[in-house]
Amino acid sequence: MSKYIYPLLIAQFLSAFADNAILFTVIALVMQTAEPASWYIPALQSVFLIAFVVLAPWVGAFADNYAKSRVLIVANIIKAAGAGLLLINIEPLIAYCLVGVGAALYSPAKYGILPELAGHNGLVKANSWIEGSTILAILTGMVVGAKVADYSITWALLGTVVLYLISAATTLFLPTNISRKPAPGSKVVLFFQEVGSFLALPRSRFAVLGSSLFWATAACVRVIIIAWAPLVLMSHNASDIANLTLFLALGIIAGSALVPRLIPLEHLRRARIPAYLMALLIMCLSFTEAVWPARMVLFLMGTAGGMFIVPINAALQEIGQQSIGSGGAVAMQNFFQNVAMLLSVGTYTFAASQQVSPIAALLTLGGLMWLSTFLVVLRLPDISSATARK
């Protein structure tokens, strides 16, 4: 693979670290200033996701029409501005929404540049490295961000601003390739035309719907754990919850490392197996009542999740590069998966307001994921057989 993979890994690690540090800093900020309403923490997650949905017709085209390496710089500066708003005591929902705008722009450029750097043979491996380093950033960002925020909110926010700026500077080492010229006409109309053509093919449809299912489930688990851990494990601060989800992140790193040997692009249908396992493990989590069994279940859940999402991401990027543009394909993926995440988190938020327990929510979520996986893979052909016939 290209030597440019390494500065990309460093830049996206720093940016993802800061993304998760700032999330737990905002949670600590809200918990320290007042007892938040039951809907407030899920609302924070929702305002971050809304940017991915609303901006999808523009951010993908922007990533394909300009050098993706420079788009990453712009996105990091926007994220740093969101952290700066928190420093001057702007409403957290508004400031964190701006961080979401930067993230919505960052994602199509980050994943869209991979086919340019790795090629077909290295794409699953490159995604494995990116996903593993991203989850490592999530893991360390959560733990360090929560601990620094418990000590000082100001220092935690200043640290995230510095990390975003260092990430932007590292991105200067990447090449400045431009995928395609801007297409004429309305970006919104063009986006939905591309959606129709992209989803017409079983393989690309599976990539979009499969990633949507994974991230909707992961977002919901993350929010449920915030309510489940205090109820079942008696964990009452940001650091305790971050330490618990550490094992989920470690599992995703392990799954991402294993998957290049087990699920190549030619055998994409195999990804359904870890998806079924992830659903069963979510249901198992609802029956755990102690910290270490919960950690082990979360680790195995993350391993299955990593093995599910990495080949799906690689397939989508390759299909996108050959059709509508890799940045456009990732933006489309972000649109669908963030709509799914908003629906899942919003549904849980409503359920929590109706006094549904997090234990019941985990059982229901696991069952829904198992059923959804079955439906998503129902029409996916055996890619290896199709390739052999050609």
VEXDREN-2710 file (C-alpha; in Angstrom, 1 decimal):
% VEXDREN-2710
k/r/px/py/pz
1/MET/0.0/0.0/0.0
2/SER/1.0/3.6/-0.4
3/LYS/3.3/5.2/2.1
4/TYR/0.6/7.9/2.5
5/ILE/-1.5/5.5/4.6
6/TYR/0.7/6.3/7.6
7/PRO/0.1/10.1/7.8
8/LEU/-3.6/9.4/7.2
9/LEU/-3.6/6.9/10.1
10/ILE/-2.0/9.5/12.4
11/ALA/-4.2/12.4/11.3
12/GLN/-7.5/10.5/11.6
13/PHE/-6.4/8.9/14.9
14/LEU/-5.9/12.4/16.4
15/SER/-9.2/13.7/15.0
16/ALA/-11.2/10.6/16.2
17/PHE/-9.5/10.8/19.6
18/ALA/-10.6/14.4/20.0
19/ASP/-14.1/13.6/18.7
20/ASN/-14.6/11.1/21.6
21/ALA/-12.8/13.2/24.2
22/ILE/-15.1/16.1/23.5
23/LEU/-18.2/13.9/23.7
24/PHE/-17.3/12.7/27.2
25/THR/-16.2/16.2/28.1
26/VAL/-19.6/17.5/27.1
27/ILE/-21.3/14.7/29.2
28/ALA/-19.1/15.6/32.2
29/LEU/-19.9/19.3/31.7
30/VAL/-23.6/18.6/31.7
31/MET/-23.4/16.2/34.7
32/GLN/-21.4/18.7/36.7
33/THR/-23.5/21.8/36.1
34/ALA/-26.9/20.2/36.8
35/GLU/-28.9/17.0/36.8
36/PRO/-29.7/16.5/33.1
37/ALA/-33.2/15.6/31.9
38/SER/-33.5/12.0/30.7
39/TRP/-33.6/13.2/27.1
40/TYR/-30.6/15.5/27.2
41/ILE/-27.7/13.0/26.7
42/PRO/-29.5/11.3/23.8
43/ALA/-30.3/14.7/22.3
44/LEU/-26.5/15.5/22.3
45/GLN/-25.9/12.4/20.3
46/SER/-28.8/13.3/18.0
47/VAL/-27.6/16.9/17.2
48/PHE/-24.2/15.4/16.2
49/LEU/-25.9/13.0/13.8
50/ILE/-28.3/15.5/12.2
51/ALA/-25.4/17.2/10.4
52/PHE/-24.5/13.9/8.6
53/VAL/-28.1/13.6/7.3
54/VAL/-28.7/17.3/6.3
55/LEU/-25.3/17.9/4.7
56/ALA/-25.1/14.5/2.8
57/PRO/-25.9/16.0/-0.7
58/TRP/-23.0/18.5/-0.4
59/VAL/-20.2/16.9/1.7
60/GLY/-19.7/13.9/-0.6
61/ALA/-19.5/16.0/-3.7
62/PHE/-17.2/18.5/-1.9
63/ALA/-14.9/15.6/-1.0
64/ASP/-14.8/14.3/-4.7
65/ASN/-14.5/17.8/-6.3
66/TYR/-11.6/19.0/-4.2
67/ALA/-8.5/17.3/-2.9
68/LYS/-9.6/15.1/0.0
69/SER/-6.5/15.8/2.0
70/ARG/-7.4/19.5/2.0
71/VAL/-11.0/18.7/2.8
72/LEU/-9.8/16.9/6.0
73/ILE/-8.0/20.2/7.0
74/VAL/-11.2/22.3/6.6
75/ALA/-13.2/19.7/8.6
76/ASN/-10.7/19.7/11.5
77/ILE/-10.9/23.5/11.7
78/ILE/-14.7/23.3/11.9
79/LYS/-14.5/20.8/14.7
80/ALA/-12.0/23.0/16.6
81/ALA/-14.4/25.9/16.3
82/GLY/-17.1/23.8/17.9
83/ALA/-14.8/23.0/20.8
84/GLY/-14.0/26.7/21.1
85/LEU/-17.7/27.5/21.4
86/LEU/-17.9/25.2/24.4
87/LEU/-15.0/27.1/25.9
88/ILE/-17.0/30.3/25.8
89/ASN/-20.0/28.7/27.4
90/ILE/-22.3/28.4/24.3
91/GLU/-25.2/26.0/24.7
92/PRO/-23.6/22.5/24.4
93/LEU/-26.3/21.3/22.0
94/ILE/-25.3/24.1/19.5
95/ALA/-21.6/23.8/20.0
96/TYR/-21.6/20.0/19.7
97/CYS/-23.8/20.3/16.5
98/LEU/-20.9/22.3/14.9
99/VAL/-18.5/19.5/15.8
100/GLY/-20.9/17.2/14.0
101/VAL/-20.8/19.5/10.9
102/GLY/-17.0/19.1/10.8
103/ALA/-17.3/15.3/11.3
104/ALA/-19.9/15.1/8.5
105/LEU/-17.4/16.7/6.2
106/TYR/-14.4/14.7/7.5
107/SER/-15.9/11.2/6.9
108/PRO/-16.3/11.2/3.1
109/ALA/-12.8/12.5/2.7
110/LYS/-11.3/10.1/5.2
111/TYR/-12.9/7.0/3.8
112/GLY/-13.1/8.3/0.2
113/ILE/-9.3/8.7/0.0
114/LEU/-8.6/5.1/0.8
115/PRO/-9.3/3.6/-2.7
116/GLU/-6.9/6.2/-4.1
117/LEU/-4.1/5.2/-1.7
118/ALA/-4.7/1.4/-1.3
119/GLY/-6.1/0.0/-4.5
120/HIS/-8.3/-3.1/-4.7
121/ASN/-6.0/-5.7/-3.2
122/GLY/-5.1/-3.5/-0.2
123/LEU/-8.5/-2.0/0.5
124/VAL/-9.8/-4.4/3.1
125/LYS/-6.5/-4.2/4.9
126/ALA/-6.4/-0.4/4.7
127/ASN/-10.0/-0.3/6.1
128/SER/-8.9/-2.8/8.9
129/TRP/-6.1/-0.4/9.9
130/ILE/-8.3/2.7/9.7
131/GLU/-11.1/1.0/11.7
132/GLY/-8.7/-0.4/14.2
133/SER/-6.9/2.9/14.7
134/THR/-10.3/4.7/14.9
135/ILE/-11.6/2.4/17.6
136/LEU/-8.3/2.8/19.5
137/ALA/-8.8/6.5/19.2
138/ILE/-12.4/6.1/20.5
139/LEU/-11.1/4.0/23.3
140/THR/-8.3/6.2/24.5
141/GLY/-10.3/9.4/23.7
142/MET/-13.2/8.3/25.9
143/VAL/-11.0/7.3/28.8
144/VAL/-8.6/10.2/28.7
145/GLY/-11.3/12.7/27.8
146/ALA/-13.5/11.6/30.7
147/LYS/-10.6/11.6/33.2
148/VAL/-9.3/15.1/32.2
149/ALA/-12.8/16.4/32.1
150/ASP/-13.4/15.2/35.7
151/TYR/-10.3/17.2/36.6
152/SER/-10.9/20.3/34.4
153/ILE/-13.4/20.9/31.7
154/THR/-11.4/23.8/30.4
155/TRP/-8.2/21.8/30.0
156/ALA/-10.1/19.0/28.3
157/LEU/-11.6/21.4/25.7
158/LEU/-8.3/23.1/25.1
159/GLY/-6.7/19.7/24.5
160/THR/-9.3/18.8/21.9
161/VAL/-8.7/22.1/20.0
162/VAL/-4.9/21.4/19.9
163/LEU/-5.5/17.8/18.7
164/TYR/-7.7/19.0/15.9
165/LEU/-5.1/21.5/14.7
166/ILE/-2.3/18.9/14.9
167/SER/-4.4/16.5/12.9
168/ALA/-5.0/19.2/10.3
169/ALA/-1.2/19.9/10.1
170/THR/-0.5/16.1/9.6
171/THR/-2.9/16.0/6.7
172/LEU/-0.6/18.3/4.8
173/PHE/1.6/15.3/4.1
174/LEU/-1.1/13.6/2.0
175/PRO/-1.3/14.0/-1.8
176/THR/-3.7/16.5/-3.4
177/ASN/-5.5/14.4/-5.9
178/ILE/-9.0/15.5/-7.2
179/SER/-11.4/12.7/-8.1
180/ARG/-13.7/14.4/-10.5
181/LYS/-15.0/17.8/-11.8
182/PRO/-18.2/19.3/-10.2
183/ALA/-21.4/18.1/-11.9
184/PRO/-23.8/20.7/-13.0
185/GLY/-27.3/21.1/-11.5
186/SER/-28.8/20.8/-8.0
187/LYS/-26.7/18.9/-5.5
188/VAL/-29.8/17.6/-3.8
189/VAL/-31.4/16.3/-7.0
190/LEU/-28.1/14.8/-8.1
191/PHE/-27.7/13.1/-4.7
192/PHE/-31.0/11.4/-4.8
193/GLN/-30.5/10.3/-8.4
194/GLU/-27.3/8.7/-7.3
195/VAL/-29.1/7.1/-4.3
196/GLY/-31.5/5.4/-6.7
197/SER/-28.8/4.1/-9.1
198/PHE/-26.5/3.0/-6.2
199/LEU/-29.2/1.0/-4.3
200/ALA/-30.4/-0.8/-7.5
201/LEU/-27.4/-3.2/-7.2
202/PRO/-27.6/-5.9/-4.5
203/ARG/-24.0/-5.6/-3.4
204/SER/-24.0/-1.8/-3.0
205/ARG/-27.5/-2.0/-1.3
206/PHE/-26.1/-4.5/1.2
207/ALA/-23.1/-2.2/1.9
208/VAL/-25.4/0.8/2.6
209/LEU/-28.0/-1.1/4.6
210/GLY/-25.5/-3.2/6.5
211/SER/-23.5/-0.3/7.6
212/SER/-26.7/1.6/8.6
213/LEU/-27.7/-1.4/10.7
214/PHE/-24.4/-1.6/12.4
215/TRP/-24.1/2.0/13.4
216/ALA/-27.7/2.3/14.4
217/THR/-27.2/-0.6/16.8
218/ALA/-23.8/0.7/18.0
219/ALA/-25.2/4.2/18.7
220/CYS/-28.2/2.7/20.6
221/VAL/-26.0/0.4/22.7
222/ARG/-23.8/3.3/23.5
223/VAL/-26.7/5.4/24.8
224/ILE/-28.4/2.5/26.6
225/ILE/-25.1/1.7/28.5
226/ILE/-25.2/5.2/29.9
227/ALA/-28.5/4.3/31.6
228/TRP/-27.8/0.6/32.1
229/ALA/-24.4/0.9/33.9
230/PRO/-25.7/3.0/36.8
231/LEU/-28.7/0.8/37.2
232/VAL/-27.0/-2.6/37.1
233/LEU/-23.3/-2.0/37.8
234/MET/-23.7/1.0/40.0
235/SER/-21.4/3.1/37.8
236/HIS/-22.2/6.8/38.4
237/ASN/-19.6/9.0/36.6
238/ALA/-18.2/9.5/33.1
239/SER/-14.9/7.7/33.9
240/ASP/-16.7/4.5/35.0
241/ILE/-18.8/4.4/31.9
242/ALA/-15.9/5.1/29.6
243/ASN/-13.9/2.3/31.3
244/LEU/-16.7/-0.1/30.7
245/THR/-17.0/0.7/27.0
246/LEU/-13.2/0.3/26.7
247/PHE/-13.8/-3.4/26.2
248/LEU/-16.3/-2.8/23.4
249/ALA/-13.6/-0.8/21.6
250/LEU/-10.9/-3.4/22.2
251/GLY/-13.2/-6.0/20.7
252/ILE/-13.7/-3.9/17.6
253/ILE/-10.0/-3.5/17.2
254/ALA/-9.6/-7.3/17.5
255/GLY/-12.3/-8.0/15.0
256/SER/-10.9/-5.4/12.5
257/ALA/-7.5/-7.2/12.7
258/LEU/-8.9/-10.6/12.1
259/VAL/-11.3/-9.8/9.3
260/PRO/-8.9/-9.3/6.2
261/ARG/-8.1/-13.1/6.4
262/LEU/-11.6/-14.2/7.0
263/ILE/-13.9/-12.0/4.8
264/PRO/-12.3/-10.8/1.6
265/LEU/-14.3/-8.6/-0.8
266/GLU/-15.1/-11.6/-3.0
267/HIS/-16.9/-13.3/-0.1
268/LEU/-18.9/-10.3/1.3
269/ARG/-21.9/-12.5/2.2
270/ARG/-19.8/-14.0/5.1
271/ALA/-20.2/-10.7/7.0
272/ARG/-23.7/-11.8/8.0
273/ILE/-22.3/-14.4/10.5
274/PRO/-20.6/-11.8/12.9
275/ALA/-23.7/-9.7/12.6
276/TYR/-25.9/-12.5/13.9
277/LEU/-23.3/-13.0/16.7
278/MET/-23.4/-9.3/17.6
279/ALA/-27.2/-9.4/17.9
280/LEU/-27.1/-12.4/20.3
281/LEU/-24.4/-10.8/22.4
282/ILE/-26.4/-7.7/22.8
283/MET/-29.2/-9.8/24.3
284/CYS/-26.6/-11.6/26.5
285/LEU/-25.5/-8.3/27.9
286/SER/-29.0/-7.7/29.4
287/PHE/-28.5/-10.8/31.6
288/THR/-25.1/-9.7/33.1
289/GLU/-25.1/-8.3/36.6
290/ALA/-21.4/-7.8/37.3
291/VAL/-18.6/-5.7/35.8
292/TRP/-16.3/-8.4/34.5
293/PRO/-18.9/-10.5/32.7
294/ALA/-20.3/-7.3/31.2
295/ARG/-16.8/-6.4/30.0
296/MET/-16.3/-9.8/28.4
297/VAL/-19.6/-9.7/26.6
298/LEU/-18.8/-6.2/25.4
299/PHE/-15.4/-7.4/24.1
300/LEU/-17.0/-10.2/22.1
301/MET/-19.7/-7.9/20.9
302/GLY/-17.1/-5.5/19.6
303/THR/-15.1/-8.3/17.9
304/ALA/-18.2/-9.4/16.0
305/GLY/-19.0/-5.8/15.1
306/GLY/-15.5/-5.1/13.8
307/MET/-15.7/-8.2/11.6
308/PHE/-19.1/-7.1/10.2
309/ILE/-18.3/-3.4/9.4
310/VAL/-14.8/-3.5/7.9
311/PRO/-15.5/-5.5/4.7
312/ILE/-18.8/-3.6/4.2
313/ASN/-16.9/-0.3/4.3
314/ALA/-14.3/-1.6/1.9
315/ALA/-16.9/-2.9/-0.6
316/LEU/-18.8/0.4/-0.5
317/GLN/-15.7/2.5/-1.1
318/GLU/-14.6/0.4/-4.1
319/ILE/-18.1/0.4/-5.7
320/GLY/-18.3/4.1/-5.1
321/GLN/-15.0/4.8/-6.7
322/GLN/-16.1/2.9/-9.8
323/SER/-19.4/4.7/-10.1
324/ILE/-20.5/7.9/-8.3
325/GLY/-17.2/8.7/-6.6
326/SER/-15.9/7.3/-3.3
327/GLY/-16.6/10.5/-1.4
328/GLY/-20.2/10.5/-2.7
329/ALA/-20.7/6.9/-1.8
330/VAL/-19.4/7.5/1.8
331/ALA/-21.7/10.5/2.1
332/MET/-24.6/8.4/1.0
333/GLN/-23.6/5.7/3.5
334/ASN/-23.4/8.4/6.2
335/PHE/-26.9/9.7/5.2
336/PHE/-28.5/6.4/5.6
337/GLN/-26.6/5.2/8.6
338/ASN/-27.2/8.5/10.5
339/VAL/-30.9/8.5/9.7
340/ALA/-30.9/5.0/11.1
341/MET/-28.9/6.1/14.2
342/LEU/-31.3/9.1/14.7
343/LEU/-34.2/6.7/14.5
344/SER/-32.7/4.2/16.9
345/VAL/-31.5/6.7/19.4
346/GLY/-34.8/8.7/19.1
347/THR/-36.8/5.5/19.6
348/TYR/-34.8/4.7/22.7
349/THR/-35.1/8.2/24.0
350/PHE/-38.9/8.0/23.7
351/ALA/-38.9/4.5/25.3
352/ALA/-36.8/5.9/28.2
353/SER/-39.3/8.7/28.7
354/GLN/-42.0/6.0/29.0
355/GLN/-39.9/4.3/31.8
356/VAL/-38.8/1.4/29.7
357/SER/-35.8/-0.2/31.5
358/PRO/-32.4/-0.4/29.7
359/ILE/-32.5/-4.2/30.3
360/ALA/-35.6/-4.5/28.2
361/ALA/-34.2/-2.1/25.7
362/LEU/-31.1/-4.3/25.2
363/LEU/-33.2/-7.4/24.7
364/THR/-35.4/-5.7/22.2
365/LEU/-32.4/-4.2/20.3
366/GLY/-30.7/-7.5/20.0
367/GLY/-33.8/-9.2/18.6
368/LEU/-34.3/-6.4/16.1
369/MET/-30.7/-6.5/14.9
370/TRP/-31.0/-10.3/14.3
371/LEU/-34.2/-9.9/12.3
372/SER/-32.8/-6.9/10.4
373/THR/-29.6/-8.7/9.5
374/PHE/-31.7/-11.6/8.1
375/LEU/-33.7/-9.2/5.9
376/VAL/-30.7/-7.2/4.7
377/VAL/-28.8/-10.3/3.4
378/LEU/-31.9/-12.0/2.0
379/ARG/-31.2/-11.0/-1.6
380/LEU/-27.4/-10.7/-1.5
381/PRO/-25.9/-13.1/-4.0
382/ASP/-22.9/-15.3/-3.5
383/ILE/-20.3/-13.0/-4.9
384/SER/-17.7/-15.7/-5.3
385/SER/-20.1/-17.8/-7.5
386/ALA/-21.0/-14.7/-9.5
387/THR/-17.4/-13.9/-10.1
388/ALA/-16.6/-17.5/-11.1
389/ARG/-19.4/-17.4/-13.7
390/LYS/-18.0/-14.3/-15.3
END
